[in-house]
Structure formats: C-alpha cells, structure tokens
Amino acid sequence: LTGKNVREKGFSLGRFSTEYLKYFRIAIVHFQGKPVAFSNLLETTSPELASLDLMRSHPDAPKLTMEFMMVGLILHYKAQGYARFSLGMVPLSGLQPRRGAPITQRLGSMIFRRGEQLYNFQGLRRFKDKFQPDWEPRYMAVPAGLDPLVALADTAALIAGGLTGLVKR
C-alpha cells in the first residue's frame, strides 16, 4: 500500500495484517526470483466456491501481473473441480443515478462515479470486468425508523476503518 499512497479499507474484504493472513493459503507471483504480488485465498470445504480476498502488488511489478495471477487462480480452481470462483464485490457499482431514485441510491452512485479520492471503485470494476463475471446484486437492509443515510455513513466508516479513514486516502 505504501507505493499506492492509499489507506487500507475493509468490511467486504480483509485488511492487510500478518495476523489475519496466517489463517489463509496465499497465492504469490514471483518475477525474476522476487515476490511481486500476492492474494490470500478463501476456500470452502467442498469444491463449490473459491474466492480471493486481499490482492496486492509491488509498484515495480510488471504490467498485467494481477491479471496473470487472477487467470492462474481461475485455472487452478477449475482444475481442482471447483464449480465457481468469485471475484468479490465492487461496492456501489450497481447503483443507478436515475431521476426519482432514493437519495441513498443517487448518493452511492455519485460516490462510485466521483469518489476516487476515497477508493478506486471504477478501477476495481474495470479490472474485474476483464474476466466477464456474472455480477450478482448485494443489498443492505436498514431497520424501519433508521435513516438510510445514517446506515450508509456507518457502513462507509466501517469500510474505511473509522471516521478518519473517510477523509484520509
């Protein structure tokens, strides 16, 4: 993350922590004898679904290193008999800014389109779209009486690792 000048996010994915990572198998890409990228792997006990969680690459990694790793993982799990491989979520990417939509949907869409200061939502979507995934919607339920904007703000703070993470990149 140091080379990317961004703050660690979380919630729908893990945060970088050696304590956290020690519980997972790790895929590592080496280039010229040195590790240049890794991802921790989320596997089920049956060959139904596998996924990745954190994905990190060194700033000097060759171009397309992450694509190389992703294709390698997809082929690996296919050879192991897994039915599906999940690329994970892209927060806010399915929200449409159409007239008459609830304010939370319009706000989420605006953050997706213009929130690159917070997170590279569009870049993540473009990266994952390269693999032609079957996108499945995810929803957030809010109890009656709770303002959806409060729930959205709480979720954003959770992802950012606290309120200060919302304003720091």
Helices and strands as residue ranges (DSSP letters): G 2-4, H 18-21, E 25-31, E 34-43, E 49-57, H 65-79, E 84-86, H 103-114, H 121-129, H 148-160, H 163-167
